[in-house]
Amino acid sequence: MNNAQIRNPIPRAIVKPGPKGKFVRSGKVKDIYELDADHLLFKFTDRVSAFDVVLPTPIPRKGEALCKMGAYWFETLGVPNHMVRLEGADGMVVRRLKMIMVECIVRGYLYGSLFERLGKGEVTLPVQKVLASKLPAPYFDPTTKSEVHDEPLTEAQIVQQGLMSSKELQEVKASTIGVYEKMSDRAKGAGFILADLKLEFGKDPAGRILMADSIGPDEFRMWPLAAYSPGKTQESYDKQPVRDWLQSTGYKARLDAARKAGQPVPPPPELPKELVEEVSGRYVRVYESITGRRLSG
């Protein structure tokens, strides 16, 4: 593994002291602790990542919004999942599962990497190449599950690589699309469009497949319905403003060049205060609009 493949470390200044329990690992936005043989504690932090790089500037209230948004969906979607209970403002106790190493993505609109891949001829869809246009039906678009960089997977590859059996894949695909449709309806009622969604699944000791990980603005794109207009970049209530800023400052270009050359990831810049406040407000607004609940932080 070369240096360009190694994800940048979590900035020490924004890692808070952990709770009781054995520390397992830190992901891009979560710290994970082992409570006992059957349960883990997810601590949702205010860390933010973009382009597979953890940034040095935290986004206040982000961790609480992600934690409670995930809990809301787990409680209300009616889909078997791994959540046991909330623990404080930003902690979730979950059942330990054997994770299925596939990111289950479903897209309702032609946007992001799907738009780019269509332009390159890497995928074939019965649509015109219009940015942010609605797809005829939700499109299941799985990828690898990686700490470095996720890559598209075909359904045939998933089965061939033993990531899921054909039966398991169809179960997970149907569940992913069903969840997307339920969430889309609720988003529309709150004045938003759910453009796409990433879900993860795992197996319990009995072999049952459960929805896992988290479901929040880091796992979906949410657009304000009133501002939606195909053919252009959409306003997004997630960390998209952070990605846009990193592109405008040239960091994204430097990052891409370094990775292409096999060089270390360049140190990411601190985010400006006004951008941090804007992104924090977006996480809070989407949580409160969708759930009808107030965020306590």
Secondary structure, DSSP 8 states (H G I E B T S, - for coil): --GGGS-----GGG-----SSEEEEE-SSEEEEE-SSSEEEEEE-S--EETTEE-SS--TTHHHHHHHHHHHHHHHS---BSEEEEETTTEEEEE--EE-SEEEEEEEES-HHHHHHHHTTSS--SS---TT-EEEEEEE--EE--SS---B--HHHHHHTTSS-HHHHHHHHHHHHHHHHHHHHHHHHTTEEEEEEEEEEEE-TT--EEEES--STTTEEEEEGGG--TTS----SSSHHHHHHHHHTTHHHHHHHHHHTT----------HHHHHHHHHHHHHHHHHHH------
